[in-house]
Amino acid sequence: MIQVRLSYYDRKRAQGKRHNAALICLARRRTDVIYAMLRDRKPYQLSTPAGPAPHTAAA
C-alpha cells in the first residue's frame, strides 16, 4: 500500500504540484476511500491496476 501512495504522490509531483499540494491530494484520496468504505460497509480491498480496458465495438 505504501507503493501505491508513493506512485500517486509522484504522479502529482510530476504534474507540477508542490510537496504540500501533493500531500493534500493524497489526503483527499484517502478520505474518499474511507468515506466509500463507511458508506458501502465494506472493508478496504487493494486493487491492482489491470491496464487499459479492452475495446468493445458498438453495434
MOPAC internal coordinates of N, CA, C and O (Angstrom, degrees):
PM7 1SCF
backbone

  N    0.0000 0     0.00 0     0.00 0    0    0    0
  C    1.4448 1     0.00 0     0.00 0    1    0    0
  C    1.5301 1   110.33 1     0.00 0    2    1    0
  O    1.2310 1   120.83 1   149.93 1    3    2    1
  N    1.3050 1   116.01 1   -30.07 1    3    2    1
  C    1.4642 1   118.77 1   178.64 1    5    3    2
  C    1.5227 1   109.89 1   -63.52 1    6    5    3
  O    1.2310 1   120.34 1   140.69 1    7    6    5
  N    1.3211 1   116.96 1   -39.31 1    7    6    5
  C    1.4639 1   120.76 1  -179.42 1    9    7    6
  C    1.5308 1   110.88 1   -62.78 1   10    9    7
  O    1.2310 1   120.52 1   142.26 1   11   10    9
  N    1.3406 1   116.61 1   -37.74 1   11   10    9
  C    1.4688 1   120.52 1   178.75 1   13   11   10
  C    1.5177 1   109.82 1   -63.06 1   14   13   11
  O    1.2310 1   120.52 1   136.16 1   15   14   13
  N    1.3342 1   116.62 1   -43.84 1   15   14   13
  C    1.4612 1   119.94 1   179.18 1   17   15   14
  C    1.5132 1   111.17 1   -63.83 1   18   17   15
  O    1.2310 1   120.50 1   137.86 1   19   18   17
  N    1.3255 1   116.66 1   -42.14 1   19   18   17
  C    1.4578 1   119.37 1  -178.70 1   21   19   18
  C    1.5166 1   111.28 1   -66.50 1   22   21   19
  O    1.2310 1   119.79 1   140.72 1   23   22   21
  N    1.3256 1   118.00 1   -39.28 1   23   22   21
  C    1.4593 1   118.86 1  -179.55 1   25   23   22
  C    1.5295 1   110.13 1   -67.98 1   26   25   23
  O    1.2310 1   119.52 1   142.77 1   27   26   25
  N    1.3320 1   118.52 1   -37.23 1   27   26   25
  C    1.4633 1   121.18 1   176.95 1   29   27   26
  C    1.5324 1   109.84 1   -64.89 1   30   29   27
  O    1.2310 1   120.92 1   134.68 1   31   30   29
  N    1.3287 1   115.85 1   -45.32 1   31   30   29
  C    1.4648 1   121.00 1   177.90 1   33   31   30
  C    1.5256 1   109.91 1   -59.80 1   34   33   31
  O    1.2310 1   120.21 1   133.82 1   35   34   33
  N    1.3227 1   117.20 1   -46.18 1   35   34   33
  C    1.4665 1   121.31 1  -179.81 1   37   35   34
  C    1.5238 1   111.54 1   -62.36 1   38   37   35
  O    1.2310 1   120.02 1   141.56 1   39   38   37
  N    1.3422 1   117.56 1   -38.44 1   39   38   37
  C    1.4758 1   120.59 1   177.30 1   41   39   38
  C    1.5250 1   110.65 1   -63.18 1   42   41   39
  O    1.2310 1   120.44 1   138.47 1   43   42   41
  N    1.3258 1   116.76 1   -41.53 1   43   42   41
  C    1.4622 1   120.07 1   179.41 1   45   43   42
  C    1.5281 1   110.73 1   -66.25 1   46   45   43
  O    1.2310 1   120.67 1   140.77 1   47   46   45
  N    1.3303 1   116.33 1   -39.23 1   47   46   45
  C    1.4660 1   119.55 1   177.43 1   49   47   46
  C    1.5212 1   110.23 1   -64.71 1   50   49   47
  O    1.2310 1   120.34 1   140.96 1   51   50   49
  N    1.3374 1   116.96 1   -39.04 1   51   50   49
  C    1.4628 1   120.97 1   179.17 1   53   51   50
  C    1.5245 1   111.25 1   -66.92 1   54   53   51
  O    1.2310 1   120.37 1   153.88 1   55   54   53
  N    1.3258 1   116.90 1   -26.12 1   55   54   53
  C    1.4634 1   121.23 1   176.99 1   57   55   54
  C    1.5250 1   111.83 1   -77.21 1   58   57   55
  O    1.2310 1   120.70 1   176.44 1   59   58   57
  N    1.3431 1   116.26 1    -3.56 1   59   58   57
  C    1.4510 1   120.18 1   177.14 1   61   59   58
  C    1.5170 1   114.29 1   100.23 1   62   61   59
  O    1.2310 1   120.25 1  -174.03 1   63   62   61
  N    1.3308 1   117.13 1     5.97 1   63   62   61
  C    1.4658 1   119.91 1   178.51 1   65   63   62
  C    1.5203 1   108.90 1   -74.50 1   66   65   63
  O    1.2310 1   121.09 1   -35.33 1   67   66   65
  N    1.3109 1   115.52 1   144.67 1   67   66   65
  C    1.4616 1   120.05 1   174.41 1   69   67   66
  C    1.5214 1   109.06 1   -77.78 1   70   69   67
  O    1.2310 1   120.84 1    -9.80 1   71   70   69
  N    1.3210 1   116.01 1   170.20 1   71   70   69
  C    1.4677 1   121.66 1  -176.08 1   73   71   70
  C    1.5276 1   111.56 1   -53.69 1   74   73   71
  O    1.2310 1   120.39 1   128.23 1   75   74   73
  N    1.3246 1   116.87 1   -51.77 1   75   74   73
  C    1.4656 1   119.79 1  -176.94 1   77   75   74
  C    1.5274 1   111.85 1   -63.83 1   78   77   75
  O    1.2310 1   119.84 1   140.00 1   79   78   77
  N    1.3159 1   117.91 1   -40.00 1   79   78   77
  C    1.4638 1   121.00 1   179.19 1   81   79   78
  C    1.5239 1   110.64 1   -66.39 1   82   81   79
  O    1.2310 1   120.13 1   141.02 1   83   82   81
  N    1.3340 1   117.35 1   -38.98 1   83   82   81
  C    1.4633 1   120.53 1   178.11 1   85   83   82
  C    1.5224 1   110.36 1   -64.98 1   86   85   83
  O    1.2310 1   119.95 1   141.47 1   87   86   85
  N    1.3236 1   117.70 1   -38.53 1   87   86   85
  C    1.4610 1   120.68 1   177.52 1   89   87   86
  C    1.5230 1   111.16 1   -65.93 1   90   89   87
  O    1.2310 1   120.18 1   141.28 1   91   90   89
  N    1.3202 1   117.25 1   -38.72 1   91   90   89
  C    1.4619 1   120.80 1   178.02 1   93   91   90
  C    1.5249 1   110.21 1   -64.42 1   94   93   91
  O    1.2310 1   120.04 1   138.66 1   95   94   93
  N    1.3297 1   117.53 1   -41.34 1   95   94   93
  C    1.4719 1   121.00 1   176.33 1   97   95   94
  C    1.5244 1   110.65 1   -61.04 1   98   97   95
  O    1.2310 1   120.63 1   137.85 1   99   98   97
  N    1.3163 1   116.41 1   -42.15 1   99   98   97
  C    1.4529 1   121.20 1   179.76 1  101   99   98
  C    1.5270 1   110.58 1   -65.31 1  102  101   99
  O    1.2310 1   120.30 1   138.45 1  103  102  101
  N    1.3253 1   117.04 1   -41.55 1  103  102  101
  C    1.4645 1   120.88 1   178.58 1  105  103  102
  C    1.5262 1   110.46 1   -64.49 1  106  105  103
  O    1.2310 1   120.26 1   139.66 1  107  106  105
  N    1.3094 1   117.11 1   -40.34 1  107  106  105
  C    1.4618 1   120.51 1   178.05 1  109  107  106
  C    1.5204 1   111.12 1   -62.74 1  110  109  107
  O    1.2310 1   120.66 1   139.37 1  111  110  109
  N    1.3152 1   116.34 1   -40.63 1  111  110  109
  C    1.4673 1   120.45 1   178.16 1  113  111  110
  C    1.5262 1   110.72 1   -63.15 1  114  113  111
  O    1.2310 1   120.60 1   138.49 1  115  114  113
  N    1.3337 1   116.46 1   -41.51 1  115  114  113
  C    1.4703 1   120.80 1   178.36 1  117  115  114
  C    1.5253 1   111.03 1   -63.56 1  118  117  115
  O    1.2310 1   120.25 1   137.05 1  119  118  117
  N    1.3322 1   117.13 1   -42.95 1  119  118  117
  C    1.4724 1   119.14 1  -179.50 1  121  119  118
  C    1.5258 1   110.78 1   -66.49 1  122  121  119
  O    1.2310 1   120.12 1   145.84 1  123  122  121
  N    1.3264 1   117.37 1   -34.16 1  123  122  121
  C    1.4669 1   120.20 1   176.18 1  125  123  122
  C    1.5239 1   110.81 1   -63.46 1  126  125  123
  O    1.2310 1   120.22 1   139.84 1  127  126  125
  N    1.3303 1   117.18 1   -40.16 1  127  126  125
  C    1.4598 1   121.45 1   178.76 1  129  127  126
  C    1.5290 1   110.06 1   -65.99 1  130  129  127
  O    1.2310 1   120.48 1   135.21 1  131  130  129
  N    1.3158 1   116.68 1   -44.79 1  131  130  129
  C    1.4705 1   120.64 1  -179.98 1  133  131  130
  C    1.5208 1   110.61 1   -63.13 1  134  133  131
  O    1.2310 1   120.33 1   137.04 1  135  134  133
  N    1.3212 1   116.98 1   -42.96 1  135  134  133
  C    1.4582 1   120.34 1   178.02 1  137  135  134
  C    1.5259 1   111.52 1   -60.64 1  138  137  135
  O    1.2310 1   120.26 1   136.67 1  139  138  137
  N    1.3298 1   117.11 1   -43.33 1  139  138  137
  C    1.4638 1   121.16 1   179.47 1  141  139  138
  C    1.5276 1   110.76 1   -64.00 1  142  141  139
  O    1.2310 1   120.27 1   142.17 1  143  142  141
  N    1.3243 1   117.09 1   -37.83 1  143  142  141
  C    1.4620 1   120.32 1   177.76 1  145  143  142
  C    1.5210 1   110.75 1   -63.30 1  146  145  143
  O    1.2310 1   120.51 1   135.87 1  147  146  145
  N    1.3161 1   116.62 1   -44.13 1  147  146  145
  C    1.4611 1   120.69 1   179.70 1  149  147  146
  C    1.5256 1   111.23 1   -68.15 1  150  149  147
  O    1.2310 1   120.39 1   138.09 1  151  150  149
  N    1.3295 1   116.86 1   -41.91 1  151  150  149
  C    1.4510 1   121.86 1  -178.92 1  153  151  150
  C    1.5199 1   111.98 1   -63.70 1  154  153  151
  O    1.2310 1   121.20 1   135.50 1  155  154  153
  N    1.3358 1   115.32 1   -44.50 1  155  154  153
  C    1.4617 1   120.45 1  -175.83 1  157  155  154
  C    1.5182 1   112.88 1   -89.54 1  158  157  155
  O    1.2310 1   120.68 1   171.02 1  159  158  157
  N    1.3300 1   116.30 1    -8.98 1  159  158  157
  C    1.4750 1   122.10 1  -177.30 1  161  159  158
  C    1.5264 1   111.10 1    54.98 1  162  161  159
  O    1.2310 1   121.00 1  -133.21 1  163  162  161
  N    1.3310 1   115.68 1    46.79 1  163  162  161
  C    1.4583 1   122.29 1   179.02 1  165  163  162
  C    1.5157 1   109.01 1  -128.60 1  166  165  163
  O    1.2310 1   120.03 1   -34.49 1  167  166  165
  N    1.3372 1   117.55 1   145.51 1  167  166  165
  C    1.4674 1   119.99 1   177.07 1  169  167  166
  C    1.5227 1   111.02 1   -72.16 1  170  169  167
  O    1.2310 1   121.04 1   -18.01 1  171  170  169
  N    1.3018 1   115.61 1   161.99 1  171  170  169
  C    1.4554 1   121.33 1   178.88 1  173  171  170
  C    1.5135 1   110.10 1   -69.09 1  174  173  171
  O    1.2310 1   120.52 1   -45.85 1  175  174  173
  N    1.3158 1   116.61 1   134.15 1  175  174  173
  C    1.4532 1   121.90 1   174.66 1  177  175  174
  C    1.5206 1   107.85 1  -127.91 1  178  177  175
  O    1.2310 1   121.46 1   -58.97 1  179  178  177
  N    1.3120 1   114.81 1   121.03 1  179  178  177
  C    1.4517 1   120.12 1   179.15 1  181  179  178
  C    1.5176 1   108.83 1   -72.98 1  182  181  179
  O    1.2310 1   120.63 1   -58.09 1  183  182  181
  N    1.3092 1   116.39 1   121.91 1  183  182  181
  C    1.4571 1   119.95 1   178.27 1  185  183  182
  C    1.5199 1   108.53 1  -106.59 1  186  185  183
  O    1.2310 1   121.26 1   -40.29 1  187  186  185
  N    1.3144 1   115.19 1   139.71 1  187  186  185
  C    1.4538 1   120.03 1   178.23 1  189  187  186
  C    1.5165 1   108.53 1   -94.38 1  190  189  187
  O    1.2310 1   120.10 1   -38.60 1  191  190  189
  N    1.3120 1   117.41 1   141.40 1  191  190  189
  C    1.4596 1   119.41 1   179.37 1  193  191  190
  C    1.5240 1   109.96 1   -62.33 1  194  193  191
  O    1.2310 1   120.52 1   -49.03 1  195  194  193
  N    1.3191 1   116.61 1   130.97 1  195  194  193
  C    1.4582 1   121.41 1  -177.03 1  197  195  194
  C    1.5164 1   112.07 1   -93.68 1  198  197  195
  O    1.2310 1   119.65 1   178.08 1  199  198  197
  N    1.3080 1   118.27 1    -1.92 1  199  198  197
  C    1.4516 1   120.67 1  -177.27 1  201  199  198
  C    1.5269 1   109.69 1    90.38 1  202  201  199
  O    1.2310 1   120.35 1     7.06 1  203  202  201
  N    1.2996 1   116.94 1  -172.94 1  203  202  201
  C    1.4659 1   119.20 1  -177.97 1  205  203  202
  C    1.5248 1   111.15 1   -67.79 1  206  205  203
  O    1.2310 1   121.58 1   -35.63 1  207  206  205
  N    1.3148 1   114.58 1   144.37 1  207  206  205
  C    1.4605 1   120.06 1   179.00 1  209  207  206
  C    1.5259 1   109.56 1   -70.53 1  210  209  207
  O    1.2310 1   120.70 1   -35.44 1  211  210  209
  N    1.3247 1   116.26 1   144.56 1  211  210  209
  C    1.4722 1   117.99 1   179.03 1  213  211  210
  C    1.5139 1   110.55 1   -65.75 1  214  213  211
  O    1.2310 1   120.77 1   -36.38 1  215  214  213
  N    1.3027 1   116.13 1   143.62 1  215  214  213
  C    1.4554 1   121.37 1  -178.55 1  217  215  214
  C    1.5296 1   109.98 1   -80.77 1  218  217  215
  O    1.2310 1   120.96 1   -51.22 1  219  218  217
  N    1.3068 1   115.77 1   128.78 1  219  218  217
  C    1.4659 1   119.17 1   176.73 1  221  219  218
  C    1.5132 1   107.84 1  -111.20 1  222  221  219
  O    1.2310 1   120.92 1   -48.16 1  223  222  221
  N    1.2930 1   115.84 1   131.84 1  223  222  221
  C    1.4700 1   121.10 1  -178.69 1  225  223  222
  C    1.5188 1   110.04 1   -75.82 1  226  225  223
  O    1.2310 1   120.68 1   -46.02 1  227  226  225
  N    1.3045 1   116.30 1   133.98 1  227  226  225
  C    1.4548 1   121.38 1   177.39 1  229  227  226
  C    1.5212 1   108.96 1   -79.90 1  230  229  227
  O    1.2310 1   120.95 1   -41.30 1  231  230  229
  N    1.3154 1   115.79 1   138.70 1  231  230  229
  C    1.4619 1   119.20 1  -178.70 1  233  231  230
  C    1.4992 1   111.79 1   -84.83 1  234  233  231
  O    1.2310 1   120.10 1   180.00 1  235  234  233

